[in-house]
Amino acid sequence: MKSVYFSLITLLLLVSACSTEKKARKAFAVGKYQNAIALYKKMGNNPKANFFIAESYRLSNRLKEAEPFYAKAGGKGIDKDSIQFFYAQSLKANAKYEEAKKQYEALASSTENIPLKDRARIEMNGLAYLAKLNETQSYYKVKNLETINTGASEYSPVYLNSELYFTSSRGDGKIYEAEGKPFTDLYKVTTKGANVDINTVAKLPSGINDEVRNEGCVTFTPDGKTMVFAKGNSEKKKGGGADVDLYISRFRNNVWTEPVPVNINTQFKNESDADAKNFSWDSTPAFSPDGRTLYFASNRKGGYGGTDLYSAQMDSRGRFTRVRNLGPEINTPGDELFPYVAEDAKLYFASDGHPGYGGLDLFVVKRANGKTVIENLGQPMNSVGDDFGIFLFKPDRGFFASNRDGGKGDDDIYTFVNEDPNLKVVNYYLQGITYTEDKNQNRQILPNTKVSLLDAKGDVMQDYTTGNDGKFLFRVYENEDYNLVGESDGYLVKRQTYTMRGKGVDPTTLKDLITTITVDTVLVLDKIEINKVFILDNIYYNFNKSDIRPDAAKELDKLVQLLIDNPEIKIELGSHTDSIDTEDYNLRLSQRRAESAVNYIVQHGIAPDRIVAKGYGESKPIARNTNPDGTDNPVGRQRNRRTEFKILAVNAIAKPIEDEEQDEEDKYFKDN
């Protein structure tokens, strides 16, 4: 009888255990990590349960607490190498650097997983980097902003018009089951720099905040009239409540409009899949100082790791275009998030993929001669905890968030000051005006022109649409080369180079903390007109030859680019000579030269039916070959030895191609 009784008890325990595991697995799958932790802990010292407890802590940003569970994790179907890597990461998060180093070394020498092997080696090198970083003098001083912090979480500080905006879980509403804490909301408080008037703390309006969704990480355009912030989606959505999207609201008639999703949010195809890896995550937005570029973090496909940093351009209608990954120099196999662009155009961000102390560290991107340099801000800005969400309200002081030891709660907001005696901020701007020319070659302002600034690699850095004054303005950097591209309906796309080499100043010679230097340029666009002729510069040939010389090739490359930029036009390439030798010889020589140039252009990707070769010989001089007294005029001859192109058609439906004889025949009938 006893054996039957104990068998029933055993069966009930097994059924209960299976039920608990099923609930735990479901909670983990939909991102309710705190519930999953509680349920898996009921299963006792189970290696597989330990793994999911550790993963739940890691995925809810509590890597420190994951350490003892990774140490005892295992089970069928669970990758041992991944366990070892994240165990090392949790050791590092607890400042156990030597123990972490041993785990990285063991993993690097044993695993056959190449990406994991590479990450382990990167982490090993990162630990060696920390030793050197600690030897570098720091001018930062850090202080907890105790007035505003509570026992809950406060983070993502943003300063605007004497008000500090931040995110907090200080509310007493519903619990967010992923972390077991109240949902976060957006708040603001009146402040002068870091002097907070705590009596003015207030939630943003209910249209912005939602009691059953997390709001966080807000940013504003410089005029304060456009807000973009992150919001967790409703749990009514398939896959649970782990998805995060960006929302936009505008300040109109003294109220914020109903937030709507930004048009660049990630859309996963398999949203019905309950796997937590498939949750879309677009968050931590930050506008550039001019309000025209939005930086944000995303786990969208095509990145380099967990979450990557991206940028998008905001057009005049408030829509975002040209989403661009910031590249492998900034993004790593780890997580990069909380971007912020300061007044001096330096990009700050948080990362656990670049060498750091553990968890998220703060980094700054510096540009030097067109190259990117990533620097860890060092201690005391960084700690073994998570340090993130930096914002400068002056070039030498600002705010950031951290969950380091000694704070008042979970995440706290800190203030900092940079007392570097050599700190100087130099801002370089390139300003210009877009023009066109009338028939008398007089310049006239060309409004409503889109101007793009491209870096030396051809990547678009910024876009600008001019107003009625034709003016544009770009942030540039010393010792870098650029391309300016102008576009306007009815005009040829204009591309021209601009260099900042030799135009910088030595910061050590400056007295003020902030110096702004503006350089000027103009961009002249040509109207698209049938039979309009353009002279190409410096297309030279050796005497009596038609071969393309290297210096001529450089100029023809510009014409190739012009045809690429203006795919709707069809042109004639005409070659002209001076009057040396016979007319027949010069005509044949010019035809060979024109055909040689056209062949070069076609070989570089331009369709043959878009360009026609035409030799004119000496028949169309634009200057005298000889002086009135009969002596030679070398300057005039040089001008006559030229290459031109003429627009024959637009979208291949305009005036048909005509040779010179047909032009003369038309003229005859018109005159008679």
Sequence and secondary structure as in RCSB ss.txt:
>XXXX:A:sequence
MKSVYFSLITLLLLVSACSTEKKARKAFAVGKYQNAIALYKKMGNNPKANFFIAESYRLSNRLKEAEPFYAKAGG
KGIDKDSIQFFYAQSLKANAKYEEAKKQYEALASSTENIPLKDRARIEMNGLAYLAKLNETQSYYKVKNLETINT
GASEYSPVYLNSELYFTSSRGDGKIYEAEGKPFTDLYKVTTKGANVDINTVAKLPSGINDEVRNEGCVTFTPDGK
TMVFAKGNSEKKKGGGADVDLYISRFRNNVWTEPVPVNINTQFKNESDADAKNFSWDSTPAFSPDGRTLYFASNR
KGGYGGTDLYSAQMDSRGRFTRVRNLGPEINTPGDELFPYVAEDAKLYFASDGHPGYGGLDLFVVKRANGKTVIE
NLGQPMNSVGDDFGIFLFKPDRGFFASNRDGGKGDDDIYTFVNEDPNLKVVNYYLQGITYTEDKNQNRQILPNTK
VSLLDAKGDVMQDYTTGNDGKFLFRVYENEDYNLVGESDGYLVKRQTYTMRGKGVDPTTLKDLITTITVDTVLVL
DKIEINKVFILDNIYYNFNKSDIRPDAAKELDKLVQLLIDNPEIKIELGSHTDSIDTEDYNLRLSQRRAESAVNY
IVQHGIAPDRIVAKGYGESKPIARNTNPDGTDNPVGRQRNRRTEFKILAVNAIAKPIEDEEQDEEDKYFKDN
>XXXX:A:secstr
 HHHHHHHHHHHHHHHHHHHHHHHHHHHHTT HHHHHHHHHTT S HHHHHHHHHHHHHTT HHHHHHHHHT   
TT  HHHHHHHHHHHHHHTT HHHHHHHHHHHHHH   HHHHHHHHHHHHHHHHHHHHTTS   EEEEE TTT  
SS EEEEEEETTEEEEEE    S EETTTTEE  EEEEEEEETTEE GGG EE  TTT  TTS EEEEEE TTS 
EEEEEEE  TTSTT S  EEEEEEEEETTEE   EE TT    TTTT   GGG  BEEEEEE TTSSEEEEEE  
TT SSSSEEEEEEE TTS EEEEEE  TTT  SS EEEEEE TT  EEEEESSSS SSS EEEEEEEETTEEEEE
E  TTT  SS EEEEEEEETTEEEEEE  TT SSSSEEEEEEE  TT  EEEEEEEEEEEEE TT  EEE  S E
EEEE TTS EEEEEE  TT EEEEEE TT EEEEEEE TTB  EEEEEE TT    GGG  SSEEEEEEEEEEE 
 B  TT EEEETT    TT     HHHHHHHHHHHHHHHH TTEEEEEEEE  SSS HHHHHHHHHHHHHHHHHH
HHHTT  GGGEEEEEEETSS SS SB TTS B HHHHHHHS EEEEEEEETT SS    HHHHHHHHHHHH 
